[in-house]
Amino acid sequence: MTAPAGPAVTADFDPALPWQKARSVALRPEPFGALVYHFGNRKLSFLKSKQLVAVVEALADHPSAEAALDACGVTEAQRGAYVKALADLARSQMITPREPE
């Protein structure tokens, strides 16, 4: 069995690397967190936590996603859920890797 032709779109999320909100993504604040819309692929996502919204907005200001999680006060107990949420956002191209500084 062979793989389908064409480039595979995958995003391996590594929280030790620098990330940013994709340029074609808009966040709309809501009482529950935010709506996230990607103008390129027209995907809509929901961030169900204001703290997660803060992390996504802070990604570009920190040397890694881990540093953004720390800066936004994400506890060790919450860390796994937040890393999973960020990995999901990476897979849907809502956040993208950026060059290390």
Helices and strands as residue ranges (DSSP letters): E 19-21, E 25-30, E 33-38, E 44-47, H 50-58, G 59-61, H 65-71, H 76-91, E 95-97
